[in-house]
């Protein structure tokens, strides 16, 4: 029954974001000439061969969301380099997916 509840609730599962294995830390490092590096750091114990991370960029003035496939670097770190991160206001989400339909997301909160 618990598995059914987690699958049905998707990224809004109440277990996600409470710390522990289902937590994700997002960072953005601006580089020269409109380039940015986005990183998601997760507990390595939840990483498997069938898991992946996508970054979703939502900008108010754009017509659609931008999705970036992150590359796994090891030690729980996924990253993507992009020149599509707006200079103005935007919302950045990191989405973690794993086998069995498990999914959770986090919103980037700049320091």
N, CA and C atoms as a LAMMPS dump frame, in Angstrom:
ITEM: TIMESTEP
0
ITEM: NUMBER OF ATOMS
333
ITEM: BOX BOUNDS ff ff ff
-5.0000000000000000e+02 5.0000000000000000e+02
-5.0000000000000000e+02 5.0000000000000000e+02
-5.0000000000000000e+02 5.0000000000000000e+02
ITEM: ATOMS id mol type element x y z
1 1 1 N 0.812 -1.194 0
2 1 2 C 0 0 0
3 1 3 C 0.858 1.261 0
4 2 1 N 1.944 1.257 0.749
5 2 2 C 2.821 2.421 0.802
6 2 3 C 3.409 2.72 -0.563
7 3 1 N 3.809 1.698 -1.31
8 3 2 C 4.353 1.905 -2.646
9 3 3 C 3.33 2.557 -3.55
10 4 1 N 2.091 2.144 -3.477
11 4 2 C 1.028 2.724 -4.275
12 4 3 C 0.856 4.2 -3.954
13 5 1 N 0.913 4.572 -2.7
14 5 2 C 0.773 5.972 -2.302
15 5 3 C 1.927 6.807 -2.848
16 6 1 N 3.149 6.321 -2.755
17 6 2 C 4.299 7.066 -3.268
18 6 3 C 4.221 7.235 -4.769
19 7 1 N 3.83 6.189 -5.482
20 7 2 C 3.734 6.256 -6.932
21 7 3 C 2.637 7.218 -7.352
22 8 1 N 1.505 7.171 -6.689
23 8 2 C 0.383 8.026 -7.049
24 8 3 C 0.667 9.495 -6.777
25 9 1 N 1.46 9.791 -5.757
26 9 2 C 1.7 11.186 -5.409
27 9 3 C 2.841 11.811 -6.199
28 10 1 N 3.635 11.022 -6.892
29 10 2 C 4.688 11.552 -7.75
30 10 3 C 5.657 12.435 -7.021
31 11 1 N 5.944 13.62 -7.598
32 11 2 C 6.968 14.483 -7.018
33 11 3 C 6.476 15.222 -5.786
34 12 1 N 5.223 15.082 -5.432
35 12 2 C 4.737 15.772 -4.243
36 12 3 C 4.694 14.856 -3.028
37 13 1 N 5.384 13.728 -3.092
38 13 2 C 5.377 12.795 -1.975
39 13 3 C 5.863 13.474 -0.703
40 14 1 N 5.169 13.29 0.417
41 14 2 C 5.557 13.966 1.651
42 14 3 C 6.887 13.475 2.213
43 15 1 N 7.375 12.314 1.783
44 15 2 C 8.648 11.817 2.278
45 15 3 C 9.832 12.539 1.645
46 16 1 N 9.642 13.124 0.479
47 16 2 C 10.742 13.794 -0.207
48 16 3 C 11.019 15.144 0.449
49 17 1 N 12.289 15.473 0.578
50 17 2 C 12.675 16.771 1.103
51 17 3 C 12.735 16.859 2.609
52 18 1 N 12.578 15.745 3.268
53 18 2 C 12.61 15.765 4.722
54 18 3 C 14.013 15.475 5.243
55 19 1 N 14.991 15.504 4.374
56 19 2 C 16.345 15.127 4.755
57 19 3 C 16.512 13.642 4.526
58 20 1 N 17.699 13.153 4.698
59 20 2 C 17.925 11.729 4.505
60 20 3 C 18.106 11.36 3.053
61 21 1 N 17.782 10.108 2.727
62 21 2 C 18.122 9.611 1.395
63 21 3 C 17.331 10.249 0.271
64 22 1 N 16.161 10.805 0.554
65 22 2 C 15.37 11.392 -0.526
66 22 3 C 15.555 12.902 -0.62
67 23 1 N 16.687 13.407 -0.192
68 23 2 C 16.946 14.835 -0.272
69 23 3 C 17.878 15.123 -1.446
70 24 1 N 17.79 16.316 -2.005
71 24 2 C 18.609 16.736 -3.14
72 24 3 C 19.043 18.181 -2.914
73 25 1 N 20.33 18.451 -3.067
74 25 2 C 20.853 19.816 -2.959
75 25 3 C 21.184 20.304 -4.364
76 26 1 N 20.604 21.425 -4.773
77 26 2 C 20.845 22.007 -6.095
78 26 3 C 21.752 23.223 -5.978
79 27 1 N 22.721 23.325 -6.887
80 27 2 C 23.587 24.502 -6.941
81 27 3 C 23.703 24.976 -8.386
82 28 1 N 23.897 26.282 -8.553
83 28 2 C 24.12 26.879 -9.871
84 28 3 C 25.389 27.705 -9.781
85 29 1 N 26.304 27.444 -10.69
86 29 2 C 27.551 28.204 -10.759
87 29 3 C 27.592 28.908 -12.108
88 30 1 N 27.472 30.24 -12.059
89 30 2 C 27.54 31.035 -13.296
90 30 3 C 28.984 31.102 -13.758
91 31 1 N 29.184 30.946 -15.064
92 31 2 C 30.51 31.031 -15.651
93 31 3 C 30.508 32.164 -16.67
94 32 1 N 31.592 32.344 -17.356
95 32 2 C 31.691 33.433 -18.33
96 32 3 C 30.81 33.167 -19.535
97 33 1 N 30.485 34.216 -20.258
98 33 2 C 29.735 34.188 -21.523
99 33 3 C 28.442 33.374 -21.444
100 34 1 N 27.602 33.699 -20.451
101 34 2 C 26.262 33.136 -20.347
102 34 3 C 26.226 31.621 -20.08
103 35 1 N 27.33 31.031 -19.722
104 35 2 C 27.366 29.604 -19.396
105 35 3 C 27.082 29.418 -17.912
106 36 1 N 26.442 28.307 -17.579
107 36 2 C 26.173 27.972 -16.182
108 36 3 C 26.315 26.471 -16.002
109 37 1 N 26.757 26.088 -14.817
110 37 2 C 26.84 24.674 -14.454
111 37 3 C 25.822 24.434 -13.346
112 38 1 N 24.945 23.461 -13.559
113 38 2 C 23.919 23.103 -12.589
114 38 3 C 24.282 21.744 -12.01
115 39 1 N 24.229 21.63 -10.687
116 39 2 C 24.542 20.362 -10.024
117 39 3 C 23.427 19.965 -9.078
118 40 1 N 23.187 18.663 -9.017
119 40 2 C 22.296 18.067 -8.029
120 40 3 C 23.113 17.051 -7.249
121 41 1 N 23.093 17.155 -5.94
122 41 2 C 23.829 16.217 -5.091
123 41 3 C 22.808 15.426 -4.284
124 42 1 N 22.903 14.1 -4.402
125 42 2 C 21.985 13.19 -3.715
126 42 3 C 22.761 12.22 -2.857
127 43 1 N 22.045 11.561 -1.962
128 43 2 C 22.64 10.483 -1.184
129 43 3 C 22.972 9.352 -2.157
130 44 1 N 24.224 8.95 -2.206
131 44 2 C 24.663 7.958 -3.187
132 44 3 C 23.961 6.611 -3.02
133 45 1 N 23.416 6.341 -1.848
134 45 2 C 22.773 5.047 -1.613
135 45 3 C 21.496 4.863 -2.437
136 46 1 N 20.893 5.95 -2.97
137 46 2 C 19.687 5.791 -3.785
138 46 3 C 19.995 5.725 -5.276
139 47 1 N 21.256 5.943 -5.665
140 47 2 C 21.644 5.923 -7.076
141 47 3 C 21.748 4.477 -7.545
142 48 1 N 21.152 4.207 -8.708
143 48 2 C 21.246 2.875 -9.302
144 48 3 C 21.462 3.025 -10.805
145 49 1 N 21.667 1.902 -11.474
146 49 2 C 21.86 1.942 -12.931
147 49 3 C 20.648 2.521 -13.656
148 50 1 N 19.471 2.374 -13.075
149 50 2 C 18.255 2.852 -13.716
150 50 3 C 17.789 4.213 -13.242
151 51 1 N 18.611 4.969 -12.534
152 51 2 C 18.185 6.285 -12.054
153 51 3 C 18.804 7.392 -12.906
154 52 1 N 18.118 8.539 -12.934
155 52 2 C 18.625 9.677 -13.69
156 52 3 C 18.059 10.971 -13.114
157 53 1 N 18.653 12.102 -13.525
158 53 2 C 18.214 13.425 -13.08
159 53 3 C 17.983 14.299 -14.303
160 54 1 N 16.902 15.054 -14.252
161 54 2 C 16.603 16.061 -15.268
162 54 3 C 16.482 17.411 -14.558
163 55 1 N 16.969 18.468 -15.203
164 55 2 C 16.786 19.824 -14.697
165 55 3 C 15.729 20.5 -15.557
166 56 1 N 14.817 21.21 -14.899
167 56 2 C 13.738 21.92 -15.582
168 56 3 C 13.89 23.409 -15.288
169 57 1 N 14.011 24.211 -16.336
170 57 2 C 14.14 25.66 -16.202
171 57 3 C 12.833 26.29 -16.668
172 58 1 N 12.217 27.074 -15.771
173 58 2 C 10.98 27.779 -16.088
174 58 3 C 11.274 29.271 -16.011
175 59 1 N 11.126 29.965 -17.13
176 59 2 C 11.316 31.409 -17.153
177 59 3 C 9.987 32.064 -17.541
178 60 1 N 9.56 33.088 -16.807
179 60 2 C 8.238 33.671 -17.045
180 60 3 C 8.031 34.195 -18.463
181 61 1 N 9.05 34.75 -19.09
182 61 2 C 8.866 35.349 -20.41
183 61 3 C 8.995 34.338 -21.551
184 62 1 N 9.461 33.159 -21.255
185 62 2 C 9.631 32.152 -22.303
186 62 3 C 8.323 31.435 -22.592
187 63 1 N 8.269 30.816 -23.748
188 63 2 C 7.054 30.136 -24.168
189 63 3 C 6.96 28.71 -23.64
190 64 1 N 8.065 28.151 -23.228
191 64 2 C 8.025 26.78 -22.742
192 64 3 C 9.171 26.497 -21.791
193 65 1 N 9.053 25.38 -21.099
194 65 2 C 10.101 24.967 -20.173
195 65 3 C 11.284 24.391 -20.936
196 66 1 N 12.451 24.5 -20.346
197 66 2 C 13.677 23.918 -20.901
198 66 3 C 14.049 22.74 -20.02
199 67 1 N 14.257 21.59 -20.626
200 67 2 C 14.637 20.374 -19.9
201 67 3 C 16.057 19.997 -20.27
202 68 1 N 16.877 19.709 -19.271
203 68 2 C 18.265 19.303 -19.484
204 68 3 C 18.513 17.955 -18.83
205 69 1 N 19.091 17.033 -19.568
206 69 2 C 19.476 15.731 -19.02
207 69 3 C 20.805 15.904 -18.294
208 70 1 N 20.861 15.515 -17.036
209 70 2 C 22.095 15.624 -16.254
210 70 3 C 22.952 14.382 -16.469
211 71 1 N 24.252 14.569 -16.344
212 71 2 C 25.207 13.471 -16.46
213 71 3 C 25.646 13.067 -15.05
214 72 1 N 25.703 11.753 -14.805
215 72 2 C 26.136 11.282 -13.493
216 72 3 C 27.659 11.305 -13.431
217 73 1 N 28.2 11.991 -12.416
218 73 2 C 29.649 12.119 -12.263
219 73 3 C 30.217 11.192 -11.197
220 74 1 N 29.352 10.548 -10.423
221 74 2 C 29.799 9.71 -9.314
222 74 3 C 29.611 10.425 -7.994
223 75 1 N 29.708 9.678 -6.899
224 75 2 C 29.567 10.218 -5.545
225 75 3 C 28.257 10.97 -5.33
226 76 1 N 27.193 10.569 -6.025
227 76 2 C 25.883 11.195 -5.854
228 76 3 C 25.697 12.502 -6.587
229 77 1 N 26.642 12.895 -7.462
230 77 2 C 26.586 14.184 -8.156
231 77 3 C 26.149 14.004 -9.607
232 78 1 N 25.094 14.739 -9.981
233 78 2 C 24.646 14.849 -11.372
234 78 3 C 24.871 16.294 -11.802
235 79 1 N 25.234 16.524 -13.076
236 79 2 C 25.461 17.902 -13.515
237 79 3 C 25.094 18.085 -14.978
238 80 1 N 24.874 19.346 -15.337
239 80 2 C 24.636 19.734 -16.724
240 80 3 C 25.192 21.139 -16.908
241 81 1 N 25.802 21.375 -18.057
242 81 2 C 26.264 22.708 -18.436
243 81 3 C 25.274 23.259 -19.458
244 82 1 N 24.953 24.542 -19.338
245 82 2 C 23.965 25.135 -20.227
246 82 3 C 24.247 26.607 -20.468
247 83 1 N 23.766 27.105 -21.596
248 83 2 C 23.773 28.545 -21.863
249 83 3 C 22.329 29.047 -21.96
250 84 1 N 21.377 28.245 -21.468
251 84 2 C 19.96 28.572 -21.564
252 84 3 C 19.355 29.072 -20.248
253 85 1 N 20.194 29.326 -19.247
254 85 2 C 19.696 29.821 -17.969
255 85 3 C 19.504 31.334 -18.067
256 86 1 N 18.276 31.815 -17.889
257 86 2 C 18.023 33.257 -18.043
258 86 3 C 18.788 34.09 -17.015
259 87 1 N 19.132 35.321 -17.402
260 87 2 C 19.774 36.257 -16.477
261 87 3 C 18.771 36.807 -15.473
262 88 1 N 17.519 36.895 -15.901
263 88 2 C 16.469 37.451 -15.044
264 88 3 C 15.857 36.354 -14.188
265 89 1 N 14.673 36.605 -13.733
266 89 2 C 13.96 35.669 -12.863
267 89 3 C 13.671 34.353 -13.577
268 90 1 N 13.879 33.264 -12.853
269 90 2 C 13.56 31.933 -13.376
270 90 3 C 13.342 30.992 -12.203
271 91 1 N 12.753 29.862 -12.491
272 91 2 C 12.586 28.81 -11.492
273 91 3 C 13.329 27.589 -12.025
274 92 1 N 14.134 26.974 -11.173
275 92 2 C 14.906 25.792 -11.544
276 92 3 C 14.489 24.64 -10.645
277 93 1 N 14.143 23.527 -11.266
278 93 2 C 13.777 22.321 -10.53
279 93 3 C 14.712 21.191 -10.926
280 94 1 N 15.063 20.382 -9.954
281 94 2 C 15.802 19.155 -10.217
282 94 3 C 14.855 17.994 -9.985
283 95 1 N 14.785 17.081 -10.938
284 95 2 C 13.897 15.918 -10.846
285 95 3 C 14.751 14.654 -10.812
286 96 1 N 14.534 13.827 -9.806
287 96 2 C 15.23 12.545 -9.687
288 96 3 C 14.244 11.427 -10.003
289 97 1 N 14.664 10.508 -10.86
290 97 2 C 13.836 9.376 -11.261
291 97 3 C 14.601 8.085 -10.994
292 98 1 N 13.878 7.052 -10.557
293 98 2 C 14.481 5.734 -10.336
294 98 3 C 13.462 4.67 -10.719
295 99 1 N 13.938 3.44 -10.771
296 99 2 C 13.088 2.317 -11.138
297 99 3 C 11.854 2.206 -10.257
298 100 1 N 10.837 1.58 -10.775
299 100 2 C 9.6 1.387 -10.031
300 100 3 C 8.717 2.615 -9.988
301 101 1 N 8.992 3.614 -10.803
302 101 2 C 8.177 4.824 -10.848
303 101 3 C 8.494 5.836 -9.764
304 102 1 N 9.596 5.654 -9.013
305 102 2 C 9.953 6.587 -7.953
306 102 3 C 10.451 7.896 -8.553
307 103 1 N 9.924 9.02 -8.059
308 103 2 C 10.294 10.348 -8.573
309 103 3 C 10.104 11.375 -7.463
310 104 1 N 11.068 12.273 -7.328
311 104 2 C 10.869 13.438 -6.475
312 104 3 C 11.613 14.608 -7.079
313 105 1 N 11.243 15.816 -6.68
314 105 2 C 11.877 17.007 -7.235
315 105 3 C 12.15 18.021 -6.134
316 106 1 N 13.083 18.913 -6.415
317 106 2 C 13.432 20.018 -5.528
318 106 3 C 13.536 21.289 -6.348
319 107 1 N 13.182 22.405 -5.728
320 107 2 C 13.342 23.712 -6.369
321 107 3 C 14.626 24.349 -5.874
322 108 1 N 15.371 24.949 -6.798
323 108 2 C 16.609 25.653 -6.46
324 108 3 C 16.28 26.901 -5.667
325 109 1 N 16.989 27.095 -4.579
326 109 2 C 16.846 28.286 -3.75
327 109 3 C 18.199 28.97 -3.667
328 110 1 N 18.385 30.065 -4.428
329 110 2 C 19.692 30.758 -4.404
330 110 3 C 20.033 31.253 -3.005
331 111 1 N 21.327 31.284 -2.72
332 111 2 C 21.781 31.771 -1.408
333 111 3 C 21.656 33.263 -1.308
